[in-house]
Amino acid sequence: MKRLIRKILARVGLAVAVIKHIVMLPFNGRRTPEPWLARLRGESLMTTPPDLWEYVDRTSGCIGCGICDVVGEVGEETSFWIRSSAREPSTALLAGNVPDKLRSLADEIAVICPAKVQVDQIARLLEANQKRLGGV
């Protein structure tokens, strides 16, 4: 029953995200990373190494629909791991064993993800950031 409710909520979340995207499309114009990069510079966070940008590019397509939460265990927030963990090199050590969990769920998520986010690449990015910080 809980799995069914999670599935329904994920689909409603996807529908809301699509509608929001369509409604806001005329107002967004062409998105560029400059505002985001300016915020990062202001926060003095550790920068992403140039060789890891290829992973960041392939992992930035998440639309936050939450459908991937269906494949995780109850109480695990797979969508949160995908949306937030990979983006913050300076806090990669806090991710703990998330890369292993994401890698184990990657095939299942690939089947249902409407944005075709490459979860295995997110796991790889997290592991690379952890190694860079000396945690693994």
C-alpha beads as a LAMMPS data file, in Angstrom:
LAMMPS data file: protein, C-alpha beads

136 atoms
135 bonds

1 atom types
1 bond types

-500.0 500.0 xlo xhi
-500.0 500.0 ylo yhi
-500.0 500.0 zlo zhi

Masses

1 110.0

Atoms # bond

1 1 1 0.000 0.000 0.000
2 1 1 2.795 2.413 0.935
3 1 1 4.561 1.629 -2.333
4 1 1 1.375 2.457 -4.278
5 1 1 0.963 5.750 -2.443
6 1 1 4.610 6.639 -3.099
7 1 1 4.153 5.799 -6.771
8 1 1 1.039 7.979 -7.045
9 1 1 2.747 10.877 -5.242
10 1 1 5.761 10.562 -7.531
11 1 1 3.574 10.742 -10.623
12 1 1 1.682 13.748 -9.251
13 1 1 5.034 15.392 -8.544
14 1 1 6.120 14.720 -12.109
15 1 1 2.906 16.186 -13.489
16 1 1 3.331 19.321 -11.368
17 1 1 6.962 19.688 -12.490
18 1 1 5.989 19.373 -16.160
19 1 1 3.129 21.866 -15.840
20 1 1 5.355 24.297 -13.945
21 1 1 8.035 23.963 -16.626
22 1 1 5.531 24.592 -19.437
23 1 1 3.952 27.584 -17.686
24 1 1 7.305 29.180 -16.823
25 1 1 8.954 28.469 -20.197
26 1 1 8.083 31.835 -21.789
27 1 1 9.495 33.683 -18.760
28 1 1 12.711 31.711 -18.284
29 1 1 14.475 32.509 -21.532
30 1 1 17.752 30.707 -22.050
31 1 1 19.158 29.405 -18.785
32 1 1 22.815 29.936 -18.074
33 1 1 24.901 28.763 -15.102
34 1 1 26.216 32.243 -14.219
35 1 1 23.773 33.031 -11.355
36 1 1 24.387 29.617 -9.823
37 1 1 28.155 29.949 -10.176
38 1 1 28.038 33.451 -8.661
39 1 1 26.224 32.080 -5.589
40 1 1 28.821 29.329 -5.245
41 1 1 31.669 31.857 -5.420
42 1 1 29.983 33.914 -2.716
43 1 1 29.754 30.900 -0.416
44 1 1 33.469 30.051 -0.743
45 1 1 32.757 26.405 -1.410
46 1 1 35.340 24.011 -2.750
47 1 1 35.376 24.093 -6.535
48 1 1 34.656 21.119 -8.727
49 1 1 37.847 19.852 -10.370
50 1 1 37.869 20.359 -14.153
51 1 1 38.059 16.615 -14.842
52 1 1 34.786 16.064 -12.917
53 1 1 32.727 18.555 -14.949
54 1 1 31.910 15.827 -17.469
55 1 1 30.071 13.975 -14.678
56 1 1 28.327 17.112 -13.415
57 1 1 27.045 17.796 -16.923
58 1 1 25.592 14.288 -17.216
59 1 1 24.023 14.350 -13.749
60 1 1 22.285 17.725 -13.870
61 1 1 19.131 16.647 -15.670
62 1 1 17.064 15.733 -12.607
63 1 1 13.656 17.432 -12.681
64 1 1 12.810 16.563 -9.072
65 1 1 9.771 14.431 -9.891
66 1 1 10.467 11.886 -7.123
67 1 1 9.600 8.801 -9.166
68 1 1 12.969 7.269 -8.277
69 1 1 11.889 7.133 -4.621
70 1 1 9.717 4.166 -5.584
71 1 1 12.751 1.911 -6.078
72 1 1 14.421 2.778 -2.763
73 1 1 13.608 1.319 0.621
74 1 1 10.894 2.970 2.691
75 1 1 12.449 5.973 4.410
76 1 1 15.246 6.381 1.862
77 1 1 15.128 9.519 -0.223
78 1 1 16.682 8.457 -3.489
79 1 1 15.515 11.627 -5.230
80 1 1 17.209 13.761 -2.560
81 1 1 20.493 11.897 -3.051
82 1 1 20.278 12.467 -6.790
83 1 1 19.330 16.150 -6.573
84 1 1 21.698 17.328 -3.890
85 1 1 24.565 15.010 -3.050
86 1 1 26.480 15.222 -6.305
87 1 1 26.502 18.988 -6.547
88 1 1 28.523 19.851 -3.453
89 1 1 32.178 18.798 -3.596
90 1 1 33.015 20.260 -0.173
91 1 1 30.421 18.091 1.605
92 1 1 31.011 14.849 -0.301
93 1 1 32.234 13.091 2.841
94 1 1 28.789 13.548 4.403
95 1 1 27.334 11.350 1.660
96 1 1 28.790 8.275 3.361
97 1 1 27.714 5.133 1.529
98 1 1 25.246 6.925 -0.768
99 1 1 27.381 6.197 -3.881
100 1 1 27.099 2.451 -3.226
101 1 1 23.337 2.693 -2.700
102 1 1 22.877 4.776 -5.844
103 1 1 24.976 2.374 -7.887
104 1 1 22.836 -0.566 -6.687
105 1 1 19.620 1.265 -7.692
106 1 1 20.934 2.758 -10.951
107 1 1 19.492 0.112 -13.284
108 1 1 16.027 0.299 -11.728
109 1 1 16.042 4.110 -11.798
110 1 1 17.181 4.136 -15.441
111 1 1 14.009 2.259 -16.400
112 1 1 11.584 4.714 -14.748
113 1 1 13.388 8.089 -14.816
114 1 1 11.602 10.455 -17.245
115 1 1 14.685 12.724 -17.417
116 1 1 17.042 9.794 -18.073
117 1 1 19.415 10.939 -15.313
118 1 1 22.561 8.827 -15.306
119 1 1 22.563 7.732 -11.677
120 1 1 25.726 5.664 -12.074
121 1 1 27.513 8.882 -13.094
122 1 1 26.228 10.613 -9.942
123 1 1 27.656 7.748 -7.884
124 1 1 30.946 8.100 -9.735
125 1 1 31.008 11.872 -9.111
126 1 1 30.327 11.381 -5.404
127 1 1 33.089 8.790 -5.133
128 1 1 35.533 11.063 -6.959
129 1 1 34.693 13.970 -4.656
130 1 1 35.104 11.736 -1.601
131 1 1 38.495 10.513 -2.808
132 1 1 39.564 14.075 -3.530
133 1 1 38.736 15.031 0.054
134 1 1 40.601 12.000 1.368
135 1 1 37.605 10.208 2.797
136 1 1 37.737 6.973 0.821

Bonds

1 1 1 2
2 1 2 3
3 1 3 4
4 1 4 5
5 1 5 6
6 1 6 7
7 1 7 8
8 1 8 9
9 1 9 10
10 1 10 11
11 1 11 12
12 1 12 13
13 1 13 14
14 1 14 15
15 1 15 16
16 1 16 17
17 1 17 18
18 1 18 19
19 1 19 20
20 1 20 21
21 1 21 22
22 1 22 23
23 1 23 24
24 1 24 25
25 1 25 26
26 1 26 27
27 1 27 28
28 1 28 29
29 1 29 30
30 1 30 31
31 1 31 32
32 1 32 33
33 1 33 34
34 1 34 35
35 1 35 36
36 1 36 37
37 1 37 38
38 1 38 39
39 1 39 40
40 1 40 41
41 1 41 42
42 1 42 43
43 1 43 44
44 1 44 45
45 1 45 46
46 1 46 47
47 1 47 48
48 1 48 49
49 1 49 50
50 1 50 51
51 1 51 52
52 1 52 53
53 1 53 54
54 1 54 55
55 1 55 56
56 1 56 57
57 1 57 58
58 1 58 59
59 1 59 60
60 1 60 61
61 1 61 62
62 1 62 63
63 1 63 64
64 1 64 65
65 1 65 66
66 1 66 67
67 1 67 68
68 1 68 69
69 1 69 70
70 1 70 71
71 1 71 72
72 1 72 73
73 1 73 74
74 1 74 75
75 1 75 76
76 1 76 77
77 1 77 78
78 1 78 79
79 1 79 80
80 1 80 81
81 1 81 82
82 1 82 83
83 1 83 84
84 1 84 85
85 1 85 86
86 1 86 87
87 1 87 88
88 1 88 89
89 1 89 90
90 1 90 91
91 1 91 92
92 1 92 93
93 1 93 94
94 1 94 95
95 1 95 96
96 1 96 97
97 1 97 98
98 1 98 99
99 1 99 100
100 1 100 101
101 1 101 102
102 1 102 103
103 1 103 104
104 1 104 105
105 1 105 106
106 1 106 107
107 1 107 108
108 1 108 109
109 1 109 110
110 1 110 111
111 1 111 112
112 1 112 113
113 1 113 114
114 1 114 115
115 1 115 116
116 1 116 117
117 1 117 118
118 1 118 119
119 1 119 120
120 1 120 121
121 1 121 122
122 1 122 123
123 1 123 124
124 1 124 125
125 1 125 126
126 1 126 127
127 1 127 128
128 1 128 129
129 1 129 130
130 1 130 131
131 1 131 132
132 1 132 133
133 1 133 134
134 1 134 135
135 1 135 136
